[in-house]
Structure formats: C-alpha cells, structure tokens
C-alpha cells in the first residue's frame, strides 16, 4: 500500500476530493501518525518480509510502500479522517464526525 492508494479514499471520507481544505502534506503527516499508531499497538500488521523493526518508514514519496498490510487500508483511512475532523473539534459536527471515524477505526482493527 502506498500513500497514493490511500489518499483518494481519505479525500472521499472527508469530502475534500479537490484538495481544497487539506493538502497532501497534511494528509501525509496523518498517514505517518496512522502508521506509527497502528504498528506500535498492532505489530502483526507490518509487512514482516520488508520491515524488521516496529518503527515505520517515513512517507517521502507517493510510491513509497507503507509498512502496513493492504488488508487494513480502511483502518488507515478511518484513522486519518478522525484526525482531520478532530482539527476543527470546536464545531459539533466535526466532533461527531471525528468520533464516528475513530469508532470505525477501532472496529476495523
């Protein structure tokens, strides 16, 4: 799974298909946070043949492989969406959206 595989799904989830509200750089920072969160709490989701340690690689290009297995792609999407909506947590709608996506994230693992 690469960032290019996940970013379009994240954009659909947060209703920002044209990158008006959140840049790719912001989404990448949340993707890195998702990798760290998931790998540190669930090391079994790493590519065991590619990554020998628990620390994820930095996402430096669109083609770089993430350290997570493809079967948890939606968990990554849900985590990043929850983080994005929590940015504007003063808004009650965004609070609900963040809570909803965080719940989906936890259920998907």
Backbone as CSV, one residue per row, in Angstrom:
resi,resn,N_x,N_y,N_z,CA_x,CA_y,CA_z,C_x,C_y,C_z
1,UNK,0.849,-1.165,0.000,0.000,0.000,0.000,0.901,1.237,0.000
2,UNK,0.598,2.185,-0.879,1.337,3.442,-0.941,0.407,4.591,-0.556
3,UNK,0.973,5.757,-0.276,0.114,6.913,0.009,-0.875,7.195,-1.132
4,UNK,-0.434,7.005,-2.365,-1.346,7.233,-3.497,-2.532,6.293,-3.491
5,UNK,-2.394,5.135,-2.883,-3.510,4.192,-2.779,-4.545,4.672,-1.778
6,UNK,-4.106,5.392,-0.764,-4.954,5.735,0.375,-5.514,7.153,0.304
7,UNK,-4.745,8.090,-0.207,-5.167,9.493,-0.193,-6.517,9.720,-0.879
8,UNK,-6.800,9.127,-2.040,-8.131,9.347,-2.640,-9.279,8.866,-1.744
9,UNK,-9.072,7.737,-1.061,-10.099,7.242,-0.131,-10.298,8.205,1.035
10,UNK,-9.205,8.739,1.535,-9.290,9.705,2.637,-10.028,10.947,2.173
11,UNK,-9.696,11.427,0.985,-10.366,12.622,0.455,-11.869,12.394,0.305
12,UNK,-12.260,11.204,-0.112,-13.701,10.897,-0.201,-14.341,10.897,1.189
13,UNK,-13.657,10.322,2.151,-14.202,10.222,3.510,-14.402,11.594,4.150
14,UNK,-13.502,12.528,3.866,-13.593,13.859,4.483,-14.227,14.882,3.545
15,UNK,-14.736,14.407,2.416,-15.439,15.247,1.446,-14.561,16.411,0.976
16,UNK,-13.349,16.088,0.570,-12.410,17.079,0.041,-11.707,16.512,-1.193
17,UNK,-12.490,16.139,-2.234,-11.888,15.468,-3.391,-10.914,16.323,-4.186
18,UNK,-11.043,17.641,-4.107,-10.182,18.526,-4.894,-9.077,19.172,-4.071
19,UNK,-8.818,18.672,-2.892,-7.747,19.165,-2.011,-7.904,20.645,-1.708
20,UNK,-9.121,21.078,-1.461,-9.386,22.478,-1.125,-9.050,22.737,0.342
21,UNK,-9.469,21.855,1.222,-9.326,22.074,2.667,-8.020,21.507,3.233
22,UNK,-7.654,20.308,2.807,-6.461,19.647,3.357,-5.489,19.303,2.234
23,UNK,-4.263,19.726,2.400,-3.228,19.455,1.389,-2.737,18.012,1.520
24,UNK,-2.047,17.560,0.489,-1.447,16.230,0.559,-0.421,16.161,1.684
25,UNK,0.276,17.259,1.939,1.279,17.275,3.017,0.629,17.029,4.376
26,UNK,-0.529,17.632,4.600,-1.249,17.421,5.866,-1.703,15.970,5.961
27,UNK,-2.261,15.471,4.885,-2.727,14.079,4.892,-1.553,13.130,5.107
28,UNK,-0.407,13.410,4.484,0.772,12.566,4.692,1.215,12.564,6.145
29,UNK,1.135,13.712,6.800,1.531,13.743,8.210,0.608,12.859,9.038
30,UNK,-0.667,12.857,8.701,-1.607,11.978,9.402,-1.414,10.520,9.007
31,UNK,-0.991,10.262,7.773,-0.683,8.881,7.380,0.491,8.337,8.189
32,UNK,1.495,9.165,8.385,2.628,8.735,9.205,2.176,8.464,10.635
33,UNK,1.320,9.346,11.158,0.781,9.130,12.507,-0.017,7.834,12.562
34,UNK,-0.775,7.546,11.499,-1.550,6.299,11.453,-0.623,5.097,11.462
35,UNK,0.437,5.152,10.656,1.402,4.042,10.650,1.981,3.813,12.035
36,UNK,2.421,4.875,12.669,3.023,4.730,13.991,2.025,4.170,14.993
37,UNK,0.823,4.696,14.990,-0.220,4.241,15.923,-0.532,2.759,15.715
38,UNK,-0.765,2.396,14.475,-1.177,1.012,14.182,-0.034,0.035,14.416
39,UNK,1.149,0.360,13.934,2.283,-0.571,14.069,2.712,-0.728,15.517
40,UNK,2.720,0.377,16.263,3.150,0.278,17.659,2.147,-0.485,18.519
41,UNK,0.867,-0.362,18.215,-0.133,-1.065,19.015,-0.497,-2.440,18.440
42,UNK,-0.196,-2.670,17.151,-0.520,-3.944,16.494,0.612,-4.343,15.550
43,UNK,1.761,-4.755,16.061,2.904,-5.050,15.190,2.623,-6.146,14.161
44,UNK,1.612,-6.929,14.376,1.308,-8.011,13.430,0.838,-7.490,12.071
45,UNK,0.519,-6.206,11.964,0.052,-5.645,10.699,1.189,-5.162,9.810
46,UNK,2.432,-5.292,10.231,3.567,-4.891,9.410,3.793,-5.890,8.292
47,UNK,4.463,-5.438,7.256,4.996,-6.367,6.264,6.206,-7.030,6.893
48,UNK,6.067,-8.240,7.303,7.143,-8.900,8.014,8.347,-9.175,7.113
49,UNK,8.131,-9.291,5.808,9.252,-9.556,4.916,10.020,-8.290,4.560
50,UNK,9.410,-7.112,4.689,10.065,-5.873,4.297,10.586,-5.076,5.479
51,UNK,9.931,-5.174,6.600,10.277,-4.318,7.729,10.580,-5.198,8.931
52,UNK,11.770,-5.054,9.472,12.151,-5.888,10.593,11.938,-5.208,11.943
53,UNK,11.826,-3.885,11.941,11.621,-3.190,13.214,10.202,-2.627,13.279
54,UNK,9.846,-2.091,14.414,8.489,-1.603,14.627,8.317,-0.179,14.114
55,UNK,9.400,0.564,13.956,9.299,1.960,13.539,8.959,2.037,12.048
56,UNK,7.854,2.707,11.674,7.502,2.832,10.264,8.502,3.691,9.505
57,UNK,8.556,3.465,8.202,9.392,4.323,7.366,8.678,5.647,7.153
58,UNK,9.447,6.701,6.878,8.837,7.988,6.584,8.248,7.960,5.181
59,UNK,7.120,8.599,5.027,6.469,8.652,3.725,7.045,9.825,2.941
60,UNK,8.068,9.546,2.140,8.753,10.624,1.450,8.348,10.757,-0.006
61,UNK,7.653,9.803,-0.549,7.213,9.900,-1.940,5.896,9.179,-2.102
62,UNK,5.227,9.473,-3.200,3.932,8.852,-3.464,4.038,7.363,-3.734
63,UNK,5.194,6.904,-4.127,5.331,5.496,-4.490,5.938,4.655,-3.383
64,UNK,6.368,5.273,-2.313,6.992,4.521,-1.227,5.970,3.636,-0.523
65,UNK,6.334,2.401,-0.309,5.452,1.472,0.382,5.307,1.859,1.842
66,UNK,4.103,1.794,2.337,3.877,1.980,3.761,4.219,0.663,4.446
67,UNK,4.383,0.686,5.740,4.779,-0.520,6.456,3.578,-1.374,6.849
68,UNK,2.403,-0.992,6.420,1.183,-1.686,6.821,0.698,-2.625,5.730
69,UNK,0.005,-3.652,6.130,-0.551,-4.587,5.158,-1.765,-3.971,4.479
70,UNK,-2.007,-4.385,3.235,-3.101,-3.821,2.446,-4.480,-4.084,3.053
71,UNK,-4.611,-5.160,3.808,-5.933,-5.521,4.330,-6.446,-4.567,5.406
72,UNK,-5.624,-3.667,5.870,-6.122,-2.693,6.850,-6.142,-1.271,6.283
73,UNK,-6.219,-1.175,4.957,-6.250,0.132,4.309,-7.383,0.999,4.842
74,UNK,-8.564,0.419,5.036,-9.690,1.226,5.508,-9.474,1.689,6.945
75,UNK,-8.766,0.914,7.751,-8.449,1.367,9.108,-7.593,2.623,9.045
76,UNK,-6.652,2.665,8.106,-5.820,3.853,7.913,-6.682,5.032,7.494
77,UNK,-7.591,4.803,6.563,-8.500,5.862,6.101,-9.308,6.403,7.272
78,UNK,-9.866,5.516,8.074,-10.699,5.951,9.205,-9.882,6.726,10.239
79,UNK,-8.651,6.277,10.508,-7.808,6.965,11.475,-7.497,8.380,11.006
80,UNK,-7.086,8.505,9.746,-6.736,9.820,9.217,-7.964,10.728,9.184
81,UNK,-9.108,10.198,8.800,-10.340,11.007,8.785,-10.680,11.492,10.193
82,UNK,-10.511,10.635,11.180,-10.776,11.043,12.566,-9.830,12.163,12.984
83,UNK,-8.569,12.054,12.628,-7.602,13.099,12.972,-7.928,14.405,12.259
84,UNK,-8.321,14.311,11.000,-8.662,15.512,10.235,-9.862,16.217,10.852
85,UNK,-10.902,15.463,11.167,-12.093,16.087,11.748,-11.829,16.603,13.157
86,UNK,-10.879,16.009,13.844,-10.585,16.495,15.200,-9.834,17.830,15.168
87,UNK,-9.286,18.206,14.006,-8.647,19.520,13.850,-9.618,20.647,14.193
88,UNK,-10.852,20.496,13.733,-11.876,21.525,13.927,-12.901,21.063,14.945
89,UNK,-12.421,20.584,16.071,-13.301,19.979,17.076,-14.211,20.980,17.764
90,UNK,-13.968,22.283,17.563,-14.863,23.276,18.153,-16.265,23.166,17.537
91,UNK,-16.315,22.731,16.295,-17.581,22.537,15.586,-18.171,21.185,15.998
92,UNK,-19.418,21.197,16.450,-20.031,19.959,16.947,-20.176,18.903,15.848
93,UNK,-20.383,19.318,14.615,-20.482,18.348,13.513,-19.146,17.653,13.323
94,UNK,-18.069,18.412,13.367,-16.748,17.800,13.226,-16.411,16.905,14.411
95,UNK,-16.858,17.269,15.595,-16.670,16.400,16.771,-17.355,15.056,16.549
96,UNK,-18.593,15.108,16.059,-19.319,13.857,15.789,-18.640,13.041,14.696
97,UNK,-18.192,13.728,13.631,-17.509,13.017,12.550,-16.216,12.377,13.046
98,UNK,-15.451,13.109,13.864,-14.205,12.554,14.415,-14.501,11.324,15.270
99,UNK,-15.515,11.402,16.103,-15.881,10.267,16.960,-16.348,9.080,16.120
100,UNK,-17.122,9.366,15.073,-17.623,8.314,14.190,-16.465,7.581,13.514
101,UNK,-15.522,8.342,12.938,-14.404,7.705,12.250,-13.453,7.007,13.220
102,UNK,-13.300,7.531,14.411,-12.473,6.849,15.411,-13.104,5.506,15.799
103,UNK,-14.414,5.483,15.916,-15.126,4.232,16.221,-14.926,3.222,15.075
104,UNK,-15.067,3.693,13.825,-14.846,2.813,12.678,-13.416,2.286,12.648
105,UNK,-12.475,3.144,12.977,-11.073,2.737,13.009,-10.864,1.598,14.002
106,UNK,-11.367,1.777,15.221,-11.189,0.757,16.254,-11.886,-0.552,15.883
107,UNK,-13.058,-0.441,15.269,-13.790,-1.648,14.864,-13.095,-2.366,13.718
108,UNK,-12.426,-1.624,12.850,-11.822,-2.233,11.661,-10.527,-2.985,11.978
109,UNK,-9.952,-2.721,13.144,-8.744,-3.464,13.517,-9.128,-4.776,14.143
